Amino acid sequence: MPAPDDRREKMLDLARRWRESGLNARAFAQEQGVTPWVLYYWRQRLTRRDRPVRRRVLRRVPLARVRVVGDAGNEGDDLEIVLVSGDRIRIPAGASGETFRRVLQVLRGGC
């Protein structure tokens, strides 16, 4: 029995030859001793393999004006972020730095 990688390459090559042959699936499959569905399956795999990898493009969020309300030196105050949409995000004064980082990640992700 051939190794899985050998079989995979063999079937991808079969799909490649079918694509280049110009024959319909039924005719090519009959010549090769496989079913047309085998060709369709491996054609799909070949297409996925040949498709270039798309990278997620990070979009830049324009900066907004910041207005500090209250006494900035008072550590007992919560941090409140008001988005342009009017949504408010309140981070308790005792929150960890990790919590703040998570909030920033969500905001940068474009909620």
Buried (B, 14 or more C-beta within 10 A) or exposed (E): EEEEEEEBEEBBEBBBEBBEEEBEBEEBBEEBEBEBEBBBBBBEBBEEEEEEEEEEEEEEEEEEEEEEEEEEEEEEEEEEBBEEEEEEEEBEEEBEEEEEEEBEEEEEEEE
